[in-house]
Amino acid sequence: MSDEDEEADEPAVELGEGTDVEGAPLARVSHRLHYGIEHSEVVRREGDTVIRTPDGPRELGDVLEETDETYFETRNALEEAVEAVVGTGPVPTAED
């Protein structure tokens, strides 16, 4: 086995020793959709997905119930609508 093979077996980024954060990042969920998309279609496809928020994990469908948007032209429009409800900031972990 060459040195290059050994280096490839190691992770590119070391992960910390901590508690996993519950929920998926909003960007990961929003990338799974195609735009323009109706509010109801986002809820149908991803509404039960738990996302990370500064106040802890929440279902995307519950967050979207608090918006007045009926259509998302772009991924950025969806993310802005969600962030208007949940805010932005650090996501708490069990150690916080």
Phi, psi and omega in degrees: 000131182275168178298325180296321179295320179295319180294326181292335180284340180275148179294148180290328179229130178282136179266147181287167178262087181210180179284140176295148177268130182284141177098166180258148174298141180305319181300323179296317180292315183294332178288342181280351184257163176247144187242152350297144183218143180282150177309312183297327179288323176298315180296318180298316185276322187231008186301329181270002178287130178273126179249159177277135175224164178299338179262010181109176184292142177216151175286138181301320179300320178294320178295315183293336176298336182271004179254158177263358184290138177248348184208139178243109182293322184224167175299319180299322179297319178295312182297321178295321179295317179294314181295332176295331179274311188266343183084184177230158179145184182294147178266127182291149172243172181298336181276345182292000000 
